[in-house]
């Protein structure tokens, strides 16, 4: 499935490869990817690094899993989810989001406990 790209990215790829033809397809992907990575000085980069980054960026942008799975080309949700790497910053962000809820629950519990003590007397 073709993936729409920004004009900036298309321009960069056209400049690098000198053509409007598809840069990566099922017949030349590995060779073309290696050539592109080497050309920009990223000899250690492998295609799956970019796929993982793409999945992560799609998820962070709020793209629905089914749409992101189609874009990434994963055939199953379980494989797609393995590519969605969680960072320490993600965990910290989640804890910041849940903190207000926990504070409200703690306040409710304290209020319930104090009202039960008053009722005992």
Secondary structure by P-SEA (a helix, b strand, c coil): cbbbbcaaaaaaaaaaccccccccccccaaaaaaaaaaaaccccccaaaaaaaaaaaaaaacccaaaaaaaaccccaaaaaaaccccaaaaaaaaaaaaaaaaaaaaaaaaaaaaaaaaac
